[in-house]
Structures are given as C-alpha cells and as structure tokens.
C-alpha cells in the first residue's frame, strides 16, 4: 500500500476508501493505484464503472497488468465523462477526421507546388520573349523568384 503521510501512527486511506468512506485495509486492492493525493482518478472511474466492478477487474488480473488496466480505466472514464455516448471512441473518430482533413489539405498544397514548378519550368523553357532578349540567359533569378512563390504557400 502506498503511504501518503502518517497522522498519529495511522496511514491515510487511499482515494477509493476515502470516497467510499470506509477503512483502508492493509491489503486494499485500490491503494497502489489510487493514491490519496489523486482523488479525481478514482472518482471518475467509480462514476463510470462502479467500485465493485473495478475491484473485480483488478482482482482477476495478475499484479503486473493492474497498473496498465487502471491507466486504461482512468482514460476511458475521463473520456466517458466528457462524451457519455462515445467515450474514447469519439475522440479517436474525431482525430481520424482531422487526419483525413489534413491529408486533403496536404494534397492540395502539394498539387499547388507541382503546378507552380511546372509553370516556372514552362517560363524557363519558353521561346524567347522580349524580356529574355534583354537579359543574359541567367535562370538563377527566375529560379529564386519561383522558390519564393512556393515558400509563400507555407507562410500562413
């Protein structure tokens, strides 16, 4: 059990026992995972799953898996508090929609870059124009100008 300070020789109860208003036994299954200084963790888990169900789940698991199980329960409980219908699945769905939207934006930006490059390539390789007759054949200035155009796409 995690000790969170002693008062008069007695250990302070874990967050679960505090919330449930019971004496925290030496072999309390909740104590290692719900310390007294983090009462919000057990409160949300208790609200969503119930103390009895959490107790059963923890006792059925080997000790080396309990920390991960509690972490998952806390995450799911917090997600259920925010979105009672979908929980963390709603968060995952929202993130997937953001990915699709960002991939679309990226594809559009990449298409604009290809378009700008092809336009600059056409300008460089076009038949002589009045301006090219006046200047020596130096493509570096034009190249720098087209690079600035491409860079301005990302300056937003």
C-alpha positions in Angstrom: 0.0 0.0 0.0 1.2 3.5 -0.8 1.8 5.6 2.3 0.8 9.2 1.9 1.7 10.5 5.3 1.0 9.3 8.8 -1.1 11.0 11.4 -0.8 9.6 14.9 0.7 6.3 13.5 -2.2 5.6 11.2 -1.8 5.6 7.4 -4.1 7.9 5.4 -6.6 6.0 3.3 -6.4 5.7 -0.4 -8.6 7.8 -2.7 -11.0 4.9 -3.2 -11.5 4.3 0.5 -11.9 8.0 1.2 -14.6 8.3 -1.5 -16.4 5.1 -0.3 -16.0 6.3 3.3 -14.5 3.1 4.6 -11.4 2.0 6.4 -8.5 1.4 4.1 -7.2 -2.1 4.9 -3.6 -3.1 4.7 -4.3 -5.3 1.7 -6.6 -2.8 -0.1 -6.6 -3.6 -3.8 -7.2 0.1 -4.7 -4.4 1.6 -2.6 -1.4 1.1 -5.0 -3.3 2.5 -8.0 -5.5 5.3 -6.4 -3.3 7.3 -4.0 -4.9 9.7 -1.6 -3.4 12.7 -3.4 -5.2 11.9 -6.6 -8.9 11.6 -5.7 -10.1 12.6 -9.1 -8.8 9.4 -10.6 -10.9 7.1 -8.6 -13.9 9.5 -8.6 -14.2 9.3 -12.4 -13.5 5.6 -12.5 -16.1 4.9 -9.8 -18.6 7.1 -11.6 -18.3 5.2 -14.9 -17.5 1.7 -13.8 -18.5 1.4 -10.2 -16.2 0.4 -7.3 -17.4 -3.2 -7.2 -16.7 -3.7 -10.9 -13.3 -2.1 -10.7 -12.5 -4.3 -7.7 -13.5 -7.4 -9.6 -11.4 -6.4 -12.7 -8.3 -5.7 -10.6 -8.6 -9.0 -8.6 -8.9 -11.0 -11.8 -5.8 -9.5 -13.3 -2.2 -10.5 -12.5 -0.5 -7.8 -10.5 1.9 -6.9 -13.3 -1.0 -5.9 -15.5 -3.0 -3.9 -13.0 -1.2 -0.6 -13.4 -1.9 -0.6 -17.2 -5.5 -1.6 -16.6 -6.0 1.2 -14.1 -4.5 3.6 -16.5 -6.8 2.5 -19.3 -9.9 2.7 -17.0 -8.9 6.2 -15.9 -8.5 7.3 -19.6 -11.8 5.7 -20.6 -13.6 7.1 -17.6 -12.4 10.6 -18.3 -13.4 10.2 -21.9 -16.9 9.0 -20.8 -17.3 11.9 -18.5 -16.6 14.3 -21.5 -18.6 12.3 -24.0 -21.0 9.9 -22.3 -22.2 8.2 -25.5 -18.9 7.5 -27.4 -16.2 7.9 -24.8 -12.7 7.5 -26.2 -14.1 6.1 -29.5 -15.5 9.6 -30.1 -12.1 11.1 -29.5 -10.5 8.5 -31.9 -13.1 9.2 -34.5 -12.5 13.0 -34.2 -8.8 12.5 -34.6 -9.3 10.3 -37.7 -11.5 13.0 -39.3 -8.7 15.6 -38.6 -6.2 13.3 -40.2 -8.4 13.0 -43.4 -8.9 16.7 -43.5 -5.1 17.4 -43.0 -4.3 14.8 -45.7 -6.6 16.6 -48.1 -5.0 20.0 -47.3 -1.6 18.5 -47.8 -2.6 17.0 -51.2 -3.9 20.4 -52.3 -0.7 22.1 -51.2 1.4 19.5 -53.0 -0.6 20.0 -56.2 -0.1 23.7 -56.0 3.7 23.2 -55.6 3.7 20.9 -58.7 1.6 23.4 -60.6 4.0 26.3 -59.7 7.0 24.2 -60.6 5.6 23.3 -64.0 4.7 27.0 -64.6 8.3 28.0 -63.8 9.6 25.2 -66.0 7.4 26.5 -68.8 8.6 30.0 -68.3 12.2 29.0 -68.3 11.9 26.8 -71.4 9.5 29.0 -73.3 10.6 30.6 -76.7 12.4 33.8 -76.5 10.4 36.6 -75.1 11.2 40.3 -75.2 12.4 40.3 -71.6 14.7 37.3 -72.2 16.3 39.1 -75.2 17.3 42.0 -72.9 18.8 39.8 -70.2 21.6 37.3 -70.4 20.5 33.7 -70.0 20.6 33.5 -66.2 17.9 31.2 -64.9 19.0 31.6 -61.2 17.0 34.8 -60.7 13.9 33.2 -62.1 14.5 30.1 -60.0 14.8 32.2 -56.9 11.6 34.0 -57.7 9.7 30.7 -58.2 11.1 29.4 -55.0 9.8 32.4 -53.2 6.4 31.8 -54.6 6.5 28.2 -53.3 7.7 29.3 -49.9 4.9 31.8 -49.6 2.4 28.9 -49.6 3.7 27.8 -46.2 3.9 31.3 -44.6 0.2 31.2 -43.5 
